[in-house]
Amino acid sequence: MKEAKELFVKNGFSRLKRTHNYYKVDHDFYTVIYFQRKSDGSAYFVNVAFIPSFWSRDC
């Protein structure tokens, strides 16, 4: 995960608190990358979301 952190931070992503989750605001979109670890720790799943900044919780 150290290499992933270096890669994302180098490319302008911010880390969400002390997790392995990253986000970046670019133009009118949030890009979110969420690493989900398998319960036995043998693998990670990568979830990616592109969310328009005008989207709100009230939609």
PDB file of N, CA, C, O and CB in Angstrom:
ATOM      1  N   MET A   1       0.817  -1.201   0.000  1.00  0.00           N
ATOM      2  CA  MET A   1       0.000   0.000   0.000  1.00  0.00           C
ATOM      3  C   MET A   1       0.861   1.265   0.000  1.00  0.00           C
ATOM      4  O   MET A   1       0.392   2.337  -0.383  1.00  0.00           O
ATOM      5  CB  MET A   1      -0.930  -0.002   1.205  1.00  0.00           C
ATOM      6  N   LYS A   2       2.108   1.142   0.425  1.00  0.00           N
ATOM      7  CA  LYS A   2       2.992   2.308   0.420  1.00  0.00           C
ATOM      8  C   LYS A   2       3.180   2.843  -0.992  1.00  0.00           C
ATOM      9  O   LYS A   2       3.163   4.054  -1.213  1.00  0.00           O
ATOM     10  CB  LYS A   2       4.351   1.954   1.033  1.00  0.00           C
ATOM     11  N   GLU A   3       3.360   1.932  -1.948  1.00  0.00           N
ATOM     12  CA  GLU A   3       3.543   2.356  -3.335  1.00  0.00           C
ATOM     13  C   GLU A   3       2.289   3.032  -3.880  1.00  0.00           C
ATOM     14  O   GLU A   3       2.379   4.010  -4.623  1.00  0.00           O
ATOM     15  CB  GLU A   3       3.913   1.160  -4.211  1.00  0.00           C
ATOM     16  N   ALA A   4       1.125   2.511  -3.511  1.00  0.00           N
ATOM     17  CA  ALA A   4      -0.137   3.122  -3.951  1.00  0.00           C
ATOM     18  C   ALA A   4      -0.265   4.531  -3.388  1.00  0.00           C
ATOM     19  O   ALA A   4      -0.646   5.456  -4.105  1.00  0.00           O
ATOM     20  CB  ALA A   4      -1.346   2.260  -3.515  1.00  0.00           C
ATOM     21  N   LYS A   5       0.051   4.698  -2.109  1.00  0.00           N
ATOM     22  CA  LYS A   5      -0.023   6.020  -1.482  1.00  0.00           C
ATOM     23  C   LYS A   5       0.878   7.005  -2.217  1.00  0.00           C
ATOM     24  O   LYS A   5       0.450   8.114  -2.538  1.00  0.00           O
ATOM     25  CB  LYS A   5       0.374   5.941   0.008  1.00  0.00           C
ATOM     26  N   GLU A   6       2.111   6.613  -2.482  1.00  0.00           N
ATOM     27  CA  GLU A   6       3.044   7.495  -3.177  1.00  0.00           C
ATOM     28  C   GLU A   6       2.530   7.872  -4.560  1.00  0.00           C
ATOM     29  O   GLU A   6       2.638   9.027  -4.972  1.00  0.00           O
ATOM     30  CB  GLU A   6       4.409   6.833  -3.292  1.00  0.00           C
ATOM     31  N   LEU A   7       1.972   6.899  -5.280  1.00  0.00           N
ATOM     32  CA  LEU A   7       1.450   7.142  -6.618  1.00  0.00           C
ATOM     33  C   LEU A   7       0.285   8.129  -6.590  1.00  0.00           C
ATOM     34  O   LEU A   7       0.256   9.074  -7.379  1.00  0.00           O
ATOM     35  CB  LEU A   7       1.010   5.828  -7.258  1.00  0.00           C
ATOM     36  N   PHE A   8      -0.676   7.917  -5.685  1.00  0.00           N
ATOM     37  CA  PHE A   8      -1.853   8.793  -5.644  1.00  0.00           C
ATOM     38  C   PHE A   8      -1.497  10.198  -5.174  1.00  0.00           C
ATOM     39  O   PHE A   8      -1.963  11.179  -5.753  1.00  0.00           O
ATOM     40  CB  PHE A   8      -2.920   8.201  -4.730  1.00  0.00           C
ATOM     41  N   VAL A   9      -0.684  10.304  -4.143  1.00  0.00           N
ATOM     42  CA  VAL A   9      -0.291  11.628  -3.644  1.00  0.00           C
ATOM     43  C   VAL A   9       0.498  12.381  -4.715  1.00  0.00           C
ATOM     44  O   VAL A   9       0.313  13.586  -4.887  1.00  0.00           O
ATOM     45  CB  VAL A   9       0.552  11.497  -2.345  1.00  0.00           C
ATOM     46  N   LYS A  10       1.372  11.683  -5.432  1.00  0.00           N
ATOM     47  CA  LYS A  10       2.151  12.300  -6.505  1.00  0.00           C
ATOM     48  C   LYS A  10       1.245  12.848  -7.605  1.00  0.00           C
ATOM     49  O   LYS A  10       1.592  13.828  -8.264  1.00  0.00           O
ATOM     50  CB  LYS A  10       3.136  11.287  -7.094  1.00  0.00           C
ATOM     51  N   ASN A  11       0.074  12.215  -7.808  1.00  0.00           N
ATOM     52  CA  ASN A  11      -0.856  12.625  -8.856  1.00  0.00           C
ATOM     53  C   ASN A  11      -1.997  13.492  -8.345  1.00  0.00           C
ATOM     54  O   ASN A  11      -3.036  13.596  -8.997  1.00  0.00           O
ATOM     55  CB  ASN A  11      -1.418  11.416  -9.530  1.00  0.00           C
ATOM     56  N   GLY A  12      -1.813  14.118  -7.178  1.00  0.00           N
ATOM     57  CA  GLY A  12      -2.756  15.124  -6.703  1.00  0.00           C
ATOM     58  C   GLY A  12      -3.915  14.623  -5.870  1.00  0.00           C
ATOM     59  O   GLY A  12      -4.828  15.395  -5.579  1.00  0.00           O
ATOM     60  N   PHE A  13      -3.916  13.358  -5.474  1.00  0.00           N
ATOM     61  CA  PHE A  13      -4.981  12.836  -4.633  1.00  0.00           C
ATOM     62  C   PHE A  13      -4.690  13.147  -3.172  1.00  0.00           C
ATOM     63  O   PHE A  13      -3.532  13.261  -2.768  1.00  0.00           O
ATOM     64  CB  PHE A  13      -5.145  11.323  -4.842  1.00  0.00           C
ATOM     65  N   SER A  14      -5.739  13.281  -2.395  1.00  0.00           N
ATOM     66  CA  SER A  14      -5.624  13.463  -0.951  1.00  0.00           C
ATOM     67  C   SER A  14      -6.096  12.195  -0.266  1.00  0.00           C
ATOM     68  O   SER A  14      -6.988  11.503  -0.756  1.00  0.00           O
ATOM     69  CB  SER A  14      -6.444  14.695  -0.465  1.00  0.00           C
ATOM     70  N   ARG A  15      -5.492  11.902   0.861  1.00  0.00           N
ATOM     71  CA  ARG A  15      -5.844  10.699   1.614  1.00  0.00           C
ATOM     72  C   ARG A  15      -6.960  11.023   2.599  1.00  0.00           C
ATOM     73  O   ARG A  15      -6.923  12.064   3.255  1.00  0.00           O
ATOM     74  CB  ARG A  15      -4.608  10.128   2.359  1.00  0.00           C
ATOM     75  N   LEU A  16      -7.939  10.153   2.708  1.00  0.00           N
ATOM     76  CA  LEU A  16      -9.033  10.338   3.663  1.00  0.00           C
ATOM     77  C   LEU A  16      -8.590   9.819   5.025  1.00  0.00           C
ATOM     78  O   LEU A  16      -8.481   8.612   5.237  1.00  0.00           O
ATOM     79  CB  LEU A  16     -10.329   9.608   3.185  1.00  0.00           C
ATOM     80  N   LYS A  17      -8.341  10.739   5.934  1.00  0.00           N
ATOM     81  CA  LYS A  17      -7.887  10.431   7.292  1.00  0.00           C
ATOM     82  C   LYS A  17      -6.766   9.408   7.273  1.00  0.00           C
ATOM     83  O   LYS A  17      -5.819   9.575   6.504  1.00  0.00           O
ATOM     84  CB  LYS A  17      -9.049   9.915   8.143  1.00  0.00           C
ATOM     85  N   ARG A  18      -6.825   8.373   8.070  1.00  0.00           N
ATOM     86  CA  ARG A  18      -5.757   7.363   8.107  1.00  0.00           C
ATOM     87  C   ARG A  18      -6.202   6.068   7.449  1.00  0.00           C
ATOM     88  O   ARG A  18      -5.958   4.982   7.976  1.00  0.00           O
ATOM     89  CB  ARG A  18      -5.325   7.090   9.553  1.00  0.00           C
ATOM     90  N   THR A  19      -6.847   6.181   6.310  1.00  0.00           N
ATOM     91  CA  THR A  19      -7.345   5.011   5.593  1.00  0.00           C
ATOM     92  C   THR A  19      -6.545   4.822   4.312  1.00  0.00           C
ATOM     93  O   THR A  19      -5.615   5.582   4.038  1.00  0.00           O
ATOM     94  CB  THR A  19      -8.854   5.154   5.278  1.00  0.00           C
ATOM     95  N   HIS A  20      -6.898   3.831   3.544  1.00  0.00           N
ATOM     96  CA  HIS A  20      -6.300   3.630   2.229  1.00  0.00           C
ATOM     97  C   HIS A  20      -7.248   4.123   1.145  1.00  0.00           C
ATOM     98  O   HIS A  20      -7.326   3.536   0.065  1.00  0.00           O
ATOM     99  CB  HIS A  20      -5.951   2.145   2.008  1.00  0.00           C
ATOM    100  N   ASN A  21      -7.962   5.193   1.433  1.00  0.00           N
ATOM    101  CA  ASN A  21      -8.924   5.772   0.503  1.00  0.00           C
ATOM    102  C   ASN A  21      -8.429   7.154   0.085  1.00  0.00           C
ATOM    103  O   ASN A  21      -7.876   7.904   0.889  1.00  0.00           O
ATOM    104  CB  ASN A  21     -10.346   5.857   1.143  1.00  0.00           C
ATOM    105  N   TYR A  22      -8.642   7.470  -1.191  1.00  0.00           N
ATOM    106  CA  TYR A  22      -8.119   8.711  -1.746  1.00  0.00           C
ATOM    107  C   TYR A  22      -9.193   9.420  -2.560  1.00  0.00           C
ATOM    108  O   TYR A  22     -10.100   8.789  -3.102  1.00  0.00           O
ATOM    109  CB  TYR A  22      -6.881   8.436  -2.615  1.00  0.00           C
ATOM    110  N   TYR A  23      -9.076  10.744  -2.635  1.00  0.00           N
ATOM    111  CA  TYR A  23     -10.002  11.515  -3.462  1.00  0.00           C
ATOM    112  C   TYR A  23      -9.256  12.665  -4.123  1.00  0.00           C
ATOM    113  O   TYR A  23      -8.193  13.092  -3.672  1.00  0.00           O
ATOM    114  CB  TYR A  23     -11.189  12.047  -2.618  1.00  0.00           C
ATOM    115  N   LYS A  24      -9.851  13.151  -5.209  1.00  0.00           N
ATOM    116  CA  LYS A  24      -9.293  14.283  -5.942  1.00  0.00           C
ATOM    117  C   LYS A  24     -10.439  15.060  -6.548  1.00  0.00           C
ATOM    118  O   LYS A  24     -11.357  14.471  -7.119  1.00  0.00           O
ATOM    119  CB  LYS A  24      -8.288  13.819  -7.039  1.00  0.00           C
ATOM    120  N   VAL A  25     -10.397  16.373  -6.433  1.00  0.00           N
ATOM    121  CA  VAL A  25     -11.382  17.230  -7.076  1.00  0.00           C
ATOM    122  C   VAL A  25     -10.735  17.759  -8.348  1.00  0.00           C
ATOM    123  O   VAL A  25      -9.690  18.407  -8.302  1.00  0.00           O
ATOM    124  CB  VAL A  25     -11.854  18.405  -6.126  1.00  0.00           C
ATOM    125  N   ASP A  26     -11.363  17.478  -9.481  1.00  0.00           N
ATOM    126  CA  ASP A  26     -10.822  17.894 -10.771  1.00  0.00           C
ATOM    127  C   ASP A  26     -11.964  18.443 -11.613  1.00  0.00           C
ATOM    128  O   ASP A  26     -12.882  17.717 -11.994  1.00  0.00           O
ATOM    129  CB  ASP A  26     -10.107  16.710 -11.498  1.00  0.00           C
ATOM    130  N   HIS A  27     -11.890  19.721 -11.891  1.00  0.00           N
ATOM    131  CA  HIS A  27     -12.947  20.428 -12.624  1.00  0.00           C
ATOM    132  C   HIS A  27     -14.255  20.270 -11.847  1.00  0.00           C
ATOM    133  O   HIS A  27     -14.339  20.747 -10.716  1.00  0.00           O
ATOM    134  CB  HIS A  27     -13.092  19.878 -14.097  1.00  0.00           C
ATOM    135  N   ASP A  28     -15.254  19.635 -12.396  1.00  0.00           N
ATOM    136  CA  ASP A  28     -16.542  19.516 -11.726  1.00  0.00           C
ATOM    137  C   ASP A  28     -16.801  18.106 -11.200  1.00  0.00           C
ATOM    138  O   ASP A  28     -17.956  17.722 -11.015  1.00  0.00           O
ATOM    139  CB  ASP A  28     -17.646  19.917 -12.671  1.00  0.00           C
ATOM    140  N   PHE A  29     -15.752  17.335 -10.959  1.00  0.00           N
ATOM    141  CA  PHE A  29     -15.925  15.957 -10.504  1.00  0.00           C
ATOM    142  C   PHE A  29     -15.019  15.626  -9.329  1.00  0.00           C
ATOM    143  O   PHE A  29     -13.892  16.112  -9.222  1.00  0.00           O
ATOM    144  CB  PHE A  29     -15.658  14.993 -11.642  1.00  0.00           C
ATOM    145  N   TYR A  30     -15.548  14.788  -8.457  1.00  0.00           N
ATOM    146  CA  TYR A  30     -14.740  14.153  -7.423  1.00  0.00           C
ATOM    147  C   TYR A  30     -14.373  12.774  -7.945  1.00  0.00           C
ATOM    148  O   TYR A  30     -15.234  12.048  -8.442  1.00  0.00           O
ATOM    149  CB  TYR A  30     -15.503  14.071  -6.040  1.00  0.00           C
ATOM    150  N   THR A  31     -13.119  12.415  -7.837  1.00  0.00           N
ATOM    151  CA  THR A  31     -12.686  11.062  -8.140  1.00  0.00           C
ATOM    152  C   THR A  31     -12.335  10.420  -6.801  1.00  0.00           C
ATOM    153  O   THR A  31     -11.509  10.944  -6.054  1.00  0.00           O
ATOM    154  CB  THR A  31     -11.461  11.040  -9.151  1.00  0.00           C
ATOM    155  N   VAL A  32     -12.956   9.301  -6.503  1.00  0.00           N
ATOM    156  CA  VAL A  32     -12.743   8.613  -5.233  1.00  0.00           C
ATOM    157  C   VAL A  32     -12.239   7.205  -5.521  1.00  0.00           C
ATOM    158  O   VAL A  32     -12.797   6.486  -6.351  1.00  0.00           O
ATOM    159  CB  VAL A  32     -14.054   8.574  -4.383  1.00  0.00           C
ATOM    160  N   ILE A  33     -11.178   6.826  -4.824  1.00  0.00           N
ATOM    161  CA  ILE A  33     -10.631   5.480  -4.947  1.00  0.00           C
ATOM    162  C   ILE A  33     -10.640   4.855  -3.563  1.00  0.00           C
ATOM    163  O   ILE A  33     -10.053   5.388  -2.622  1.00  0.00           O
ATOM    164  CB  ILE A  33      -9.185   5.493  -5.560  1.00  0.00           C
ATOM    165  N   TYR A  34     -11.312   3.724  -3.453  1.00  0.00           N
ATOM    166  CA  TYR A  34     -11.509   3.052  -2.177  1.00  0.00           C
ATOM    167  C   TYR A  34     -10.954   1.633  -2.269  1.00  0.00           C
ATOM    168  O   TYR A  34     -11.395   0.840  -3.101  1.00  0.00           O
ATOM    169  CB  TYR A  34     -13.013   3.034  -1.782  1.00  0.00           C
ATOM    170  N   PHE A  35      -9.992   1.322  -1.418  1.00  0.00           N
ATOM    171  CA  PHE A  35      -9.423  -0.019  -1.372  1.00  0.00           C
ATOM    172  C   PHE A  35     -10.153  -0.828  -0.310  1.00  0.00           C
ATOM    173  O   PHE A  35     -10.190  -0.447   0.861  1.00  0.00           O
ATOM    174  CB  PHE A  35      -7.896   0.028  -1.081  1.00  0.00           C
ATOM    175  N   GLN A  36     -10.718  -1.922  -0.722  1.00  0.00           N
ATOM    176  CA  GLN A  36     -11.480  -2.786   0.172  1.00  0.00           C
ATOM    177  C   GLN A  36     -10.712  -4.104   0.328  1.00  0.00           C
ATOM    178  O   GLN A  36     -10.503  -4.836  -0.640  1.00  0.00           O
ATOM    179  CB  GLN A  36     -12.936  -3.034  -0.376  1.00  0.00           C
ATOM    180  N   ARG A  37     -10.302  -4.386   1.559  1.00  0.00           N
ATOM    181  CA  ARG A  37      -9.511  -5.592   1.802  1.00  0.00           C
ATOM    182  C   ARG A  37     -10.415  -6.795   2.026  1.00  0.00           C
ATOM    183  O   ARG A  37     -11.415  -6.708   2.739  1.00  0.00           O
ATOM    184  CB  ARG A  37      -8.585  -5.394   3.009  1.00  0.00           C
ATOM    185  N   LYS A  38     -10.059  -7.911   1.418  1.00  0.00           N
ATOM    186  CA  LYS A  38     -10.780  -9.160   1.612  1.00  0.00           C
ATOM    187  C   LYS A  38     -10.655  -9.567   3.073  1.00  0.00           C
ATOM    188  O   LYS A  38      -9.613  -9.338   3.689  1.00  0.00           O
ATOM    189  CB  LYS A  38     -10.240 -10.277   0.670  1.00  0.00           C
ATOM    190  N   SER A  39     -11.697 -10.165   3.638  1.00  0.00           N
ATOM    191  CA  SER A  39     -11.729 -10.459   5.068  1.00  0.00           C
ATOM    192  C   SER A  39     -10.560 -11.310   5.547  1.00  0.00           C
ATOM    193  O   SER A  39     -10.136 -11.174   6.695  1.00  0.00           O
ATOM    194  CB  SER A  39     -13.007 -11.150   5.407  1.00  0.00           C
ATOM    195  N   ASP A  40     -10.031 -12.182   4.698  1.00  0.00           N
ATOM    196  CA  ASP A  40      -8.889 -12.994   5.128  1.00  0.00           C
ATOM    197  C   ASP A  40      -7.550 -12.308   4.831  1.00  0.00           C
ATOM    198  O   ASP A  40      -6.490 -12.869   5.112  1.00  0.00           O
ATOM    199  CB  ASP A  40      -8.934 -14.358   4.442  1.00  0.00           C
ATOM    200  N   GLY A  41      -7.598 -11.096   4.265  1.00  0.00           N
ATOM    201  CA  GLY A  41      -6.393 -10.309   4.012  1.00  0.00           C
ATOM    202  C   GLY A  41      -5.589 -10.739   2.807  1.00  0.00           C
ATOM    203  O   GLY A  41      -4.493 -10.223   2.589  1.00  0.00           O
ATOM    204  N   SER A  42      -6.098 -11.664   2.022  1.00  0.00           N
ATOM    205  CA  SER A  42      -5.319 -12.193   0.902  1.00  0.00           C
ATOM    206  C   SER A  42      -5.395 -11.345  -0.369  1.00  0.00           C
ATOM    207  O   SER A  42      -4.625 -11.568  -1.303  1.00  0.00           O
ATOM    208  CB  SER A  42      -5.782 -13.578   0.592  1.00  0.00           C
ATOM    209  N   ALA A  43      -6.308 -10.382  -0.417  1.00  0.00           N
ATOM    210  CA  ALA A  43      -6.467  -9.583  -1.637  1.00  0.00           C
ATOM    211  C   ALA A  43      -7.142  -8.262  -1.310  1.00  0.00           C
ATOM    212  O   ALA A  43      -7.775  -8.100  -0.267  1.00  0.00           O
ATOM    213  CB  ALA A  43      -7.284 -10.354  -2.697  1.00  0.00           C
ATOM    214  N   TYR A  44      -6.986  -7.324  -2.239  1.00  0.00           N
ATOM    215  CA  TYR A  44      -7.690  -6.044  -2.162  1.00  0.00           C
ATOM    216  C   TYR A  44      -8.568  -5.903  -3.393  1.00  0.00           C
ATOM    217  O   TYR A  44      -8.232  -6.381  -4.476  1.00  0.00           O
ATOM    218  CB  TYR A  44      -6.690  -4.851  -2.051  1.00  0.00           C
ATOM    219  N   PHE A  45      -9.696  -5.238  -3.205  1.00  0.00           N
ATOM    220  CA  PHE A  45     -10.580  -4.877  -4.298  1.00  0.00           C
ATOM    221  C   PHE A  45     -10.519  -3.361  -4.429  1.00  0.00           C
ATOM    222  O   PHE A  45     -10.442  -2.652  -3.426  1.00  0.00           O
ATOM    223  CB  PHE A  45     -12.054  -5.386  -4.054  1.00  0.00           C
ATOM    224  N   VAL A  46     -10.554  -2.869  -5.647  1.00  0.00           N
ATOM    225  CA  VAL A  46     -10.459  -1.425  -5.874  1.00  0.00           C
ATOM    226  C   VAL A  46     -11.799  -0.928  -6.389  1.00  0.00           C
ATOM    227  O   VAL A  46     -12.290  -1.383  -7.422  1.00  0.00           O
ATOM    228  CB  VAL A  46      -9.313  -1.080  -6.878  1.00  0.00           C
ATOM    229  N   ASN A  47     -12.381   0.007  -5.661  1.00  0.00           N
ATOM    230  CA  ASN A  47     -13.632   0.635  -6.059  1.00  0.00           C
ATOM    231  C   ASN A  47     -13.318   2.064  -6.489  1.00  0.00           C
ATOM    232  O   ASN A  47     -12.616   2.790  -5.785  1.00  0.00           O
ATOM    233  CB  ASN A  47     -14.687   0.606  -4.895  1.00  0.00           C
ATOM    234  N   VAL A  48     -13.838   2.463  -7.643  1.00  0.00           N
ATOM    235  CA  VAL A  48     -13.586   3.794  -8.183  1.00  0.00           C
ATOM    236  C   VAL A  48     -14.920   4.470  -8.456  1.00  0.00           C
ATOM    237  O   VAL A  48     -15.841   3.855  -8.993  1.00  0.00           O
ATOM    238  CB  VAL A  48     -12.722   3.724  -9.477  1.00  0.00           C
ATOM    239  N   ALA A  49     -15.013   5.743  -8.081  1.00  0.00           N
ATOM    240  CA  ALA A  49     -16.247   6.497  -8.328  1.00  0.00           C
ATOM    241  C   ALA A  49     -15.891   7.860  -8.900  1.00  0.00           C
ATOM    242  O   ALA A  49     -14.912   8.483  -8.489  1.00  0.00           O
ATOM    243  CB  ALA A  49     -17.086   6.652  -7.023  1.00  0.00           C
ATOM    244  N   PHE A  50     -16.692   8.312  -9.847  1.00  0.00           N
ATOM    245  CA  PHE A  50     -16.603   9.661 -10.397  1.00  0.00           C
ATOM    246  C   PHE A  50     -17.920  10.339 -10.078  1.00  0.00           C
ATOM    247  O   PHE A  50     -18.965   9.956 -10.605  1.00  0.00           O
ATOM    248  CB  PHE A  50     -16.308   9.656 -11.951  1.00  0.00           C
ATOM    249  N   ILE A  51     -17.875  11.345  -9.217  1.00  0.00           N
ATOM    250  CA  ILE A  51     -19.101  11.971  -8.727  1.00  0.00           C
ATOM    251  C   ILE A  51     -19.099  13.440  -9.148  1.00  0.00           C
ATOM    252  O   ILE A  51     -18.158  14.169  -8.836  1.00  0.00           O
ATOM    253  CB  ILE A  51     -19.225  11.833  -7.172  1.00  0.00           C
ATOM    254  N   PRO A  52     -20.143  13.881  -9.852  1.00  0.00           N
ATOM    255  CA  PRO A  52     -20.203  15.301 -10.225  1.00  0.00           C
ATOM    256  C   PRO A  52     -20.327  16.166  -8.976  1.00  0.00           C
ATOM    257  O   PRO A  52     -21.058  15.820  -8.048  1.00  0.00           O
ATOM    258  CB  PRO A  52     -21.391  15.570 -11.185  1.00  0.00           C
ATOM    259  N   SER A  53     -19.622  17.279  -8.952  1.00  0.00           N
ATOM    260  CA  SER A  53     -19.619  18.130  -7.760  1.00  0.00           C
ATOM    261  C   SER A  53     -20.958  18.803  -7.510  1.00  0.00           C
ATOM    262  O   SER A  53     -21.224  19.237  -6.390  1.00  0.00           O
ATOM    263  CB  SER A  53     -18.550  19.179  -7.884  1.00  0.00           C
ATOM    264  N   PHE A  54     -21.809  18.901  -8.530  1.00  0.00           N
ATOM    265  CA  PHE A  54     -23.124  19.519  -8.321  1.00  0.00           C
ATOM    266  C   PHE A  54     -24.116  18.546  -7.706  1.00  0.00           C
ATOM    267  O   PHE A  54     -25.206  18.951  -7.302  1.00  0.00           O
ATOM    268  CB  PHE A  54     -23.674  20.046  -9.637  1.00  0.00           C
ATOM    269  N   TRP A  55     -23.757  17.270  -7.630  1.00  0.00           N
ATOM    270  CA  TRP A  55     -24.621  16.262  -7.029  1.00  0.00           C
ATOM    271  C   TRP A  55     -24.669  16.480  -5.523  1.00  0.00           C
ATOM    272  O   TRP A  55     -23.640  16.749  -4.904  1.00  0.00           O
ATOM    273  CB  TRP A  55     -24.123  14.830  -7.365  1.00  0.00           C
ATOM    274  N   SER A  56     -25.830  16.368  -4.938  1.00  0.00           N
ATOM    275  CA  SER A  56     -25.943  16.559  -3.492  1.00  0.00           C
ATOM    276  C   SER A  56     -26.703  15.397  -2.879  1.00  0.00           C
ATOM    277  O   SER A  56     -27.275  14.574  -3.594  1.00  0.00           O
ATOM    278  CB  SER A  56     -26.644  17.895  -3.164  1.00  0.00           C
ATOM    279  N   ARG A  57     -26.707  15.332  -1.583  1.00  0.00           N
ATOM    280  CA  ARG A  57     -27.406  14.264  -0.883  1.00  0.00           C
ATOM    281  C   ARG A  57     -28.921  14.354  -1.049  1.00  0.00           C
ATOM    282  O   ARG A  57     -29.635  13.376  -0.830  1.00  0.00           O
ATOM    283  CB  ARG A  57     -27.050  14.295   0.584  1.00  0.00           C
ATOM    284  N   ASP A  58     -29.402  15.529  -1.437  1.00  0.00           N
ATOM    285  CA  ASP A  58     -30.845  15.725  -1.576  1.00  0.00           C
ATOM    286  C   ASP A  58     -31.380  15.200  -2.890  1.00  0.00           C
ATOM    287  O   ASP A  58     -32.595  15.188  -3.087  1.00  0.00           O
ATOM    288  CB  ASP A  58     -31.183  17.182  -1.448  1.00  0.00           C
ATOM    289  N   CYS A  59     -30.515  14.761  -3.805  1.00  0.00           N
ATOM    290  CA  CYS A  59     -30.958  14.281  -5.127  1.00  0.00           C
ATOM    291  C   CYS A  59     -31.652  12.946  -5.007  1.00  0.00           C
ATOM    292  O   CYS A  59     -32.092  12.386  -6.012  1.00  0.00           O
ATOM    293  CB  CYS A  59     -29.772  14.164  -6.093  1.00  0.00           C
TER     294      CYS A  59
END
